[in-house]
């Protein structure tokens, strides 16, 4: 017995050596390397933030410095010269640059003495119109191009249409993209790896599968919207000369049409863009649109003298006329083509030549596969519109679709017959056969694809050292000119979220601020605005009922502060995790903003300008980000404690807020807080533009009187103290939010909010008992620690929980069945089931007691 006790005691104190480490991403990276050939790199670091650093300063000394700063500010205001030429892009002085070079890393810490509560008091008594002139803008004349349609009964244009979809669902694209095209692999003609293309507009590739949310490029996460228009319906408001959706459906249901075959002609570039396409000596890379030209094959049925497509064009126009279609509809069919991308910039003219040849070589393969064209379609299933929870329907071949906008198909119209055997063969050739023989046999391009800027007449090459700081003031409908050593563009940025709950029925938006309602700056009923220069309408939110047919977007209102560029570290950028670490490290104050005026910028976009105060917390934040992660420029390099940097930021390390726009800046830097309301709105005439700006600036004057010293935006549930900073994956997706004064951060993504994920130590005295620290991660976990049973239950997952419930249910039903069987056999006459239950329980107890005594009697030993 002692030996057993000794063994047990020994076992109880034996220690087992276990090697432990924090969870890392090695498994994911290994899988990616196996799949993608080692493209991804693992830094081997655990998933954990940097050590907490406190930079609190002495309060009394801070107040004393603040008073001195206020006195100095009043002195400068008194001595201000009203004729200062602030519109001129003045060069930085040698003295200023030397001071920047001598700035030491330990001086990067936040200087509270230079920041005031609020902002923008120097021009407190200026109205919007006066402040607009002070910033060198025109907010009164309305001198913008007129876009009168020429048809008095058509009050404004629209983008809805009937067409054919070439949408594909690919591994690298948006997982919600439709697979409506099994014939033409559109992903083969795009440059997703940026081998030839330097940059595009914020939408990126419109074909080839769309974009995933966390794409390195930060492009808008849209589904594949590739298509060719057959008839432009225009706007959807009958009161404005448009055609309603019901009228379109009625007209299409009355038509009978066969499956149309499509023949791919060639891919070309040119046209569009805003980067000096016609200015060979501009020093910039030209930009333009990219298009795949297709044609509808003429087929003749029943010995008709008109082709099926020609007859269809006549029939659809007659059908639309018979249902009362509006005058905004096109009077003829459109030239079939597929818009692939806009604002495209190549690395050089030779890169453009190589790309167009490679892409057209793919088109040549398609022509070899489909010498007489092919009926577009798919053997899969789909539900319309996107995100619709209805039953999926078989797609089939030869469908026409109604596009409310390019990204939203609302219904499909089937042809009047099935495919012939010959049509069926070609429509399923690529998806069900080995087509490698076509790719090996086609080795050259035999057709003419001129117009793609590859004829040698224009030669150019991107000069990265032509980059300058005010390029951050960028036209988002055009591609970026990238800085040195940056190999991929990116739309990720730090900014202030200003969106509110959207009225869209197809998109959801969280409310991030309650101080400004931008609906007062929007022309929903098209009183002033006729249409827009892009597929996007009002960027503060569109609804499914908008008559123009603009893309149904959620509210994306924001103020971009610092463009960080691509999140692909292998292409010169900074990973998203490192961007988050930088955001957590920067010690900035509460961000106050103050509206200044509404104007139309040099690119034709309508924007709301906010005051640029070089002494505000917002300006300090911009200067700090430039110091920490701006690109090396003019002998100035960034510095941060984490040692993480990027070559793709659109801001220089030596840039400062004081070089920004407005009367208090030198207009030579990249800081100019603005909110974009719409891209390229086309006003009905100059008077309409002037009236719109006048109406908007009247309301801006109200905001200026309401917030004379600016306001820190937020809501009771989002950043309740106000003044938070956001990290945006793109204009569409806010991902991470940072509170001022190192108050913690949290994930805010896709309409969902998670508790603070980083704050290892309280920032107020009193620890977790201090209410100011309740939001911190350490205190949140302590106050809301879940029960062990709840954690165990959640760990089972849906399948495990269902299995447990199923086993319990089966055990209960089996027990009830056994009890009923016993009761029917042994129940006394007239005895209830409940009475038998209690009698059976007591009888079992007595039987067990007698059996126990009997066993004890058998075990006795009698000694004689």
Residue pairs with C-beta under 8 A, 6 or more apart in sequence:
21 46
22 46
22 47
22 48
23 46
23 47
24 42
24 44
24 45
24 46
24 47
25 42
25 47
26 42
26 44
29 40
29 41
29 42
30 42
32 39
32 40
33 39
33 40
39 570
40 570
41 569
41 570
49 581
49 584
49 758
49 760
50 581
50 584
50 585
50 641
50 642
51 760
52 759
52 760
52 761
53 585
53 641
54 742
54 761
54 763
55 109
55 110
55 587
55 742
56 763
57 112
62 112
62 113
65 111
65 112
65 113
65 114
66 112
66 113
66 115
66 116
68 113
69 113
69 114
69 116
69 615
70 116
73 116
73 122
73 615
77 122
80 122
84 663
86 134
86 135
86 136
86 662
86 663
86 664
86 665
86 666
86 667
87 136
87 667
88 667
89 470
89 666
89 667
89 668
90 666
90 667
90 668
91 668
92 659
92 666
92 668
97 634
97 654
100 636
100 654
100 656
101 635
101 636
103 627
105 639
108 624
108 627
108 628
108 639
109 587
110 587
110 588
110 589
110 620
110 624
111 620
112 589
114 615
114 620
115 589
115 615
115 616
115 617
115 620
116 615
116 616
117 590
117 592
117 709
118 592
118 709
118 710
119 592
119 593
119 594
119 611
119 613
119 615
119 616
119 617
119 618
119 709
119 710
120 592
120 594
120 611
120 613
120 616
120 709
120 710
121 708
121 709
122 613
122 664
123 131
123 134
123 611
123 663
124 708
124 709
126 134
127 697
127 701
127 704
128 139
128 595
128 596
128 597
128 598
128 697
128 698
128 700
128 701
128 704
129 139
129 140
129 597
129 697
131 596
131 597
131 611
132 138
132 139
132 140
132 596
132 597
132 599
132 609
132 697
133 139
134 662
134 663
135 596
135 597
135 609
135 661
135 662
135 663
137 597
137 599
137 601
137 609
138 599
138 600
139 597
139 598
139 599
139 693
139 697
140 690
140 693
140 694
141 686
141 690
142 683
142 686
142 687
142 688
142 689
142 690
142 691
142 692
142 693
143 686
143 689
144 600
144 604
144 683
144 686
144 689
145 604
145 682
146 683
146 684
146 685
146 686
147 157
147 530
147 531
147 682
147 683
147 684
148 530
148 684
148 685
149 156
149 157
149 328
149 530
151 241
151 327
151 328
153 241
153 326
153 327
154 234
154 235
154 240
154 241
154 242
154 326
154 327
154 328
155 240
155 241
155 526
155 530
156 235
156 240
156 241
156 328
156 526
156 529
156 530
156 531
156 547
156 548
156 684
157 234
157 235
157 328
157 530
157 531
157 548
157 682
158 233
158 234
158 235
158 236
158 242
158 328
158 531
158 547
158 548
158 549
159 232
159 234
159 405
159 406
159 531
159 535
159 548
159 549
159 550
160 232
160 233
160 234
160 235
160 236
160 248
160 402
160 403
160 404
160 405
160 549
161 229
161 230
161 231
161 232
161 233
161 402
161 403
162 229
162 230
162 231
162 233
162 248
162 252
162 316
162 400
162 401
162 402
162 403
163 227
163 228
163 229
163 230
163 231
163 400
163 401
163 403
164 227
164 228
164 230
164 260
164 262
164 376
164 399
164 400
164 401
165 178
165 180
165 181
165 226
165 227
165 376
165 399
165 401
165 409
166 180
166 181
166 184
166 186
166 207
166 226
166 227
166 228
166 338
166 376
167 177
167 178
167 179
167 180
167 181
167 223
167 224
167 225
167 226
167 227
168 177
168 179
168 180
168 181
168 185
168 186
168 187
168 207
168 208
168 209
168 224
168 226
169 175
169 177
169 178
169 179
169 209
169 224
170 177
170 187
170 208
170 209
172 187
172 192
172 209
172 212
173 187
173 208
173 209
173 210
173 211
173 212
173 224
174 209
174 210
174 211
174 212
174 221
174 222
174 223
174 224
175 212
176 223
176 386
176 387
177 209
177 210
177 223
177 224
178 223
178 224
178 382
178 386
178 409
179 378
179 380
179 382
179 395
180 376
180 377
180 378
180 382
180 395
180 399
180 401
181 226
181 376
181 377
181 378
182 377
182 378
182 379
182 427
182 428
182 430
182 431
183 370
183 374
183 375
183 376
183 377
183 426
183 427
183 429
183 430
183 431
184 264
184 366
184 374
184 376
184 430
185 430
186 207
186 208
186 209
186 224
186 226
187 208
187 209
188 362
189 207
189 208
189 267
189 292
189 340
189 359
189 362
189 363
190 205
190 207
190 208
190 340
190 341
191 197
191 355
192 205
192 208
194 487
194 488
194 489
194 571
195 351
195 355
196 346
196 347
196 351
196 352
196 354
196 355
196 358
197 344
197 345
197 346
197 347
197 351
197 355
198 285
198 345
198 346
198 347
198 462
198 479
198 480
198 481
198 482
198 489
199 343
199 344
199 345
199 479
199 480
199 481
199 482
199 489
200 219
200 341
200 342
200 343
200 344
200 345
200 479
200 489
201 341
201 342
201 343
201 476
201 477
201 478
201 479
202 219
202 220
202 476
202 477
202 491
202 730
202 731
203 219
203 220
203 222
203 341
203 342
203 535
204 211
204 217
204 219
204 220
204 341
205 211
205 219
205 340
205 341
206 224
206 225
206 226
206 339
206 340
206 341
206 342
206 406
207 224
207 225
207 226
207 292
207 338
207 340
207 341
208 224
208 226
209 224
210 221
210 222
210 223
210 224
210 225
211 217
211 219
211 220
211 221
211 222
212 221
213 221
213 729
213 733
213 750
214 567
214 576
214 729
215 221
216 488
216 490
216 566
216 567
216 568
216 571
216 573
217 488
217 489
217 490
217 491
217 566
218 490
218 491
218 492
218 566
218 567
218 729
218 730
219 491
219 730
220 730
220 731
220 732
221 730
221 732
221 733
222 407
222 551
223 386
223 407
225 406
225 407
226 338
226 339
226 340
227 338
227 401
227 403
227 406
228 262
228 294
228 336
228 337
228 338
229 334
229 336
230 296
230 313
230 316
230 333
230 334
230 336
230 400
231 313
231 316
231 317
231 320
231 329
231 330
231 333
231 334
232 329
232 330
232 334
233 242
233 243
233 248
233 320
233 325
233 328
233 329
233 402
233 549
234 241
234 242
234 243
234 326
234 328
234 329
234 330
234 549
235 241
235 242
235 243
235 326
235 328
235 547
235 548
235 549
236 242
236 243
236 244
236 245
236 404
236 545
236 547
236 549
237 244
237 547
238 244
238 247
238 324
238 326
240 326
240 328
240 526
240 547
241 326
241 327
241 328
242 326
242 328
242 547
243 320
243 323
243 324
243 325
243 326
243 328
243 329
245 402
245 404
245 410
247 320
247 323
247 324
247 325
248 320
248 402
249 402
249 411
250 323
251 316
251 319
251 320
251 322
251 323
251 325
252 316
252 319
252 400
252 402
252 413
253 413
254 319
254 322
255 312
255 315
255 316
255 319
255 413
256 315
256 416
257 308
257 312
257 315
257 400
257 415
257 416
258 299
258 301
258 308
258 398
258 415
258 416
258 417
259 375
259 377
259 397
259 398
259 415
259 417
259 419
259 423
260 296
260 297
260 299
260 308
260 309
260 312
260 375
260 398
261 296
261 297
261 299
261 370
261 372
261 373
261 374
261 375
261 423
262 294
262 295
262 296
262 297
262 336
262 373
262 374
262 375
262 376
263 294
263 295
263 296
263 297
263 367
263 370
263 372
263 373
263 374
264 292
264 293
264 294
264 363
264 366
264 367
264 370
265 293
265 294
265 295
265 363
265 447
266 292
266 293
266 360
266 363
266 447
266 448
266 449
267 290
267 291
267 292
267 293
267 340
267 356
267 359
267 360
267 363
267 449
267 452
268 290
268 291
268 293
268 356
268 449
268 450
268 451
268 452
269 288
269 289
269 290
269 291
269 344
269 352
269 356
269 451
269 452
269 453
270 288
270 289
270 451
270 452
270 453
271 288
271 289
272 287
272 288
272 289
272 342
272 343
273 286
273 287
273 288
273 289
273 342
273 343
273 344
273 478
274 287
274 343
274 475
274 477
274 478
274 603
275 282
275 284
275 285
275 286
275 287
275 343
275 345
275 478
275 479
275 481
276 282
276 284
276 286
277 286
277 287
277 288
280 458
280 460
283 463
283 466
284 466
284 481
285 345
285 346
285 347
285 460
285 462
285 479
285 481
286 345
286 453
286 458
286 460
287 343
287 344
287 345
287 478
287 479
288 343
288 344
288 453
289 339
289 340
289 341
289 342
289 343
289 344
290 339
290 340
290 341
290 342
290 344
291 337
291 338
291 339
291 340
292 337
292 338
292 340
292 363
293 336
293 337
293 338
294 336
294 337
294 338
295 336
295 373
296 309
296 336
297 309
297 372
297 373
298 307
298 308
298 309
298 310
299 307
299 308
299 309
300 306
300 307
300 308
301 308
304 311
306 314
313 332
313 333
317 331
320 329
342 477
342 534
343 475
343 477
343 478
343 479
344 479
345 462
345 478
345 479
345 480
345 481
346 352
346 355
346 462
347 461
347 462
348 460
348 461
348 462
349 453
349 454
349 458
349 459
349 460
349 461
350 461
352 452
352 453
352 454
353 454
356 449
356 452
356 453
356 454
357 445
357 454
360 445
360 447
360 449
361 442
361 444
361 445
363 445
364 442
364 444
364 445
364 446
364 447
365 435
365 438
365 439
365 442
367 447
368 438
368 441
368 442
369 426
369 429
369 430
369 435
369 438
370 426
370 429
372 426
374 423
374 426
374 427
374 429
375 397
375 398
375 419
375 423
375 426
375 427
376 397
376 398
376 427
377 395
377 396
377 397
377 398
377 399
377 427
378 395
378 396
378 397
379 395
379 428
379 431
380 394
380 395
381 392
381 393
381 394
381 395
382 392
382 393
382 395
383 389
383 390
383 391
383 392
383 393
384 393
384 401
384 409
384 410
384 411
384 412
385 404
385 408
385 409
385 410
385 506
386 407
386 408
386 409
386 506
387 506
393 412
395 412
396 414
397 415
397 419
397 423
397 424
397 427
398 414
398 415
398 419
399 412
399 413
399 414
399 415
400 412
400 413
400 415
401 409
401 411
401 412
401 413
402 409
402 410
402 411
402 413
403 409
403 410
404 410
404 544
404 549
404 552
405 535
405 549
405 550
405 551
405 552
406 535
406 551
407 535
407 551
407 552
408 506
408 544
408 551
408 552
419 427
429 435
462 481
462 482
464 482
464 483
464 484
464 485
464 486
465 484
466 481
467 481
467 482
467 483
467 484
469 633
469 651
469 652
469 655
469 659
469 668
469 669
469 670
470 667
470 668
470 669
470 670
471 480
471 481
471 650
471 670
472 563
472 650
472 651
472 669
472 670
472 671
473 661
473 670
473 672
474 480
474 563
474 650
475 603
475 605
476 676
476 679
476 731
477 533
477 534
477 603
477 605
477 679
477 680
478 603
479 489
480 489
480 650
482 489
482 648
483 631
483 633
483 647
483 648
483 649
483 650
484 631
484 647
485 572
485 647
486 565
486 566
486 571
486 572
486 573
486 631
486 647
486 648
487 571
487 572
488 566
488 568
488 571
488 572
488 573
488 648
489 565
489 566
489 648
490 563
490 564
490 565
490 566
490 567
490 568
490 573
490 648
491 563
491 729
491 730
491 731
492 563
492 564
492 565
492 566
492 567
492 576
492 579
492 727
492 728
492 729
492 730
493 560
493 561
493 562
493 563
493 564
493 727
493 728
494 560
494 561
494 562
494 564
494 583
494 625
494 725
494 726
494 727
494 728
495 558
495 559
495 560
495 561
495 562
495 725
495 726
495 728
496 558
496 559
496 561
496 591
496 593
496 618
496 673
496 713
496 724
496 725
496 726
497 512
497 513
497 557
497 558
497 724
497 726
497 728
497 734
497 737
498 512
498 513
498 516
498 518
498 557
498 558
498 559
498 675
498 713
499 509
499 510
499 511
499 512
499 513
499 540
499 541
499 554
499 555
499 556
499 557
499 558
499 734
500 509
500 511
500 512
500 513
500 514
500 517
500 518
500 541
500 555
500 557
501 508
501 509
501 510
501 511
501 555
502 508
502 509
502 541
502 543
502 554
502 555
503 541
503 543
504 541
504 542
504 543
504 544
504 552
504 553
504 554
505 543
505 544
506 544
506 552
507 541
507 552
507 553
507 554
508 554
508 751
509 541
509 554
509 555
509 751
510 718
510 734
510 748
510 751
510 753
511 715
511 718
512 713
512 714
512 715
512 718
512 719
512 726
512 734
513 713
513 714
513 715
513 718
514 713
514 714
514 715
514 716
515 707
515 711
515 713
516 595
516 703
516 713
518 540
518 557
518 608
518 675
518 677
519 540
520 696
520 699
521 540
521 598
521 608
521 677
521 696
521 699
522 538
522 540
522 677
523 529
523 681
523 692
524 538
524 546
526 547
526 548
527 688
528 683
528 684
528 688
528 689
528 691
528 692
529 678
529 681
529 682
529 683
529 684
529 688
529 692
530 682
530 683
530 684
531 548
531 681
531 682
532 548
532 550
532 678
532 679
532 680
532 681
532 682
533 604
533 679
533 680
533 681
533 682
534 679
534 680
535 550
535 551
536 542
536 550
536 551
536 553
536 678
536 679
537 546
537 548
537 550
537 551
537 553
537 678
538 550
538 677
538 678
539 553
539 555
539 556
539 557
539 676
539 677
539 678
539 679
539 731
540 555
540 556
540 557
540 677
541 553
541 554
541 555
541 556
541 557
542 550
542 551
542 552
542 553
543 552
544 552
546 552
553 732
554 732
556 731
556 732
557 675
558 675
558 726
558 728
558 731
558 734
559 593
559 610
559 673
559 674
559 675
560 674
560 728
561 618
561 621
561 622
561 625
561 671
561 673
561 725
562 622
562 625
562 626
562 629
562 649
562 651
563 649
563 650
563 651
564 573
564 574
564 579
564 629
564 646
564 648
564 649
565 573
565 574
565 646
565 647
565 648
565 649
565 650
566 572
566 573
566 648
567 573
567 574
567 575
567 576
567 579
569 575
569 578
571 648
572 646
572 647
572 648
573 646
573 647
573 648
574 582
574 629
574 644
574 645
574 646
574 648
574 649
575 644
576 729
576 735
578 642
578 644
579 727
580 727
580 736
580 745
580 758
581 642
581 644
582 625
582 628
582 629
582 640
582 642
582 644
583 725
583 727
583 736
583 738
583 745
584 738
584 742
584 745
584 758
585 628
585 640
585 641
585 642
586 621
586 624
586 625
586 628
586 738
587 741
587 742
588 617
588 620
588 621
588 624
588 725
588 740
588 741
589 617
589 620
589 723
589 740
589 741
590 617
590 712
590 721
590 722
590 723
590 740
590 741
591 617
591 618
591 621
591 712
591 723
591 724
591 725
591 740
592 616
592 617
592 618
592 709
592 710
592 711
592 712
592 723
593 610
593 611
593 618
593 673
593 710
593 711
593 712
593 713
594 610
594 611
594 613
594 703
594 704
594 707
594 709
594 710
594 711
595 608
595 609
595 610
595 611
595 700
595 703
595 704
596 608
596 609
596 610
596 611
596 700
596 704
597 608
597 609
597 697
597 700
598 606
598 607
598 608
598 609
598 677
598 693
598 696
598 697
598 700
599 606
599 607
599 609
599 693
600 606
600 607
600 689
600 693
601 607
603 680
604 680
604 681
605 676
605 677
605 678
605 679
605 680
605 681
606 676
606 677
606 678
606 681
607 674
607 675
607 676
607 677
608 674
608 675
608 677
608 696
608 700
609 672
609 673
609 674
610 673
610 674
610 675
611 662
611 673
611 710
612 619
612 657
612 660
612 661
612 662
612 664
612 665
612 671
612 672
612 673
613 619
613 664
613 710
614 656
614 657
614 658
614 660
614 664
614 665
616 710
617 723
617 740
618 657
618 673
619 657
619 658
619 660
619 671
620 657
621 725
622 651
622 656
622 657
622 660
622 671
623 655
623 656
623 657
623 658
625 651
626 638
626 651
626 652
626 653
626 654
626 655
626 656
627 638
627 639
627 653
628 638
628 639
628 640
629 638
629 640
629 644
629 645
629 646
629 649
630 638
630 649
630 651
630 652
630 653
630 654
630 655
631 638
631 646
631 647
631 648
631 649
631 651
631 652
631 653
632 638
632 653
633 652
633 653
633 654
633 655
634 652
634 654
635 654
636 652
636 653
636 654
637 653
638 645
638 653
650 670
651 670
652 670
655 669
655 670
655 671
656 669
656 671
657 665
657 669
657 671
658 664
658 665
658 666
658 669
659 665
659 666
659 667
659 668
659 669
659 670
659 671
660 666
660 667
660 669
660 670
660 671
660 672
661 667
661 671
661 672
662 672
665 671
665 672
683 689
683 692
711 722
712 721
712 722
712 723
713 719
713 722
713 723
714 720
714 721
714 722
714 723
714 724
718 724
718 737
718 748
718 753
719 737
719 739
721 739
721 740
721 743
723 740
724 737
724 738
724 739
724 740
725 737
725 738
725 740
726 734
726 735
726 736
726 737
726 738
726 748
727 734
727 735
727 736
727 737
727 738
728 734
728 735
729 735
733 749
733 750
734 748
734 749
735 747
735 748
735 749
736 745
736 746
736 747
736 748
737 745
737 746
737 747
737 748
738 744
738 745
739 745
739 775
741 763
742 763
743 759
743 763
743 775
743 776
744 756
744 758
744 759
744 775
744 776
744 777
745 756
745 757
745 758
745 759
746 753
746 754
746 755
746 756
746 757
747 753
747 754
747 757
748 754
755 775
755 777
755 780
756 775
756 776
756 777
756 780
757 777
758 777
759 775
759 776
759 777
759 778
760 777
760 778
761 776
761 778
762 768
762 770
762 773
762 776
762 778
762 779
763 772
763 773
763 776
764 770
764 772
764 773
766 773
767 773
767 779
768 774
768 776
768 778
768 779
768 782
768 783
773 779
774 780
774 783
793 801
796 803
796 804
819 837
820 833
822 840
823 833
823 836
823 837
823 840
826 836
826 840
827 833
827 836
828 836
831 839
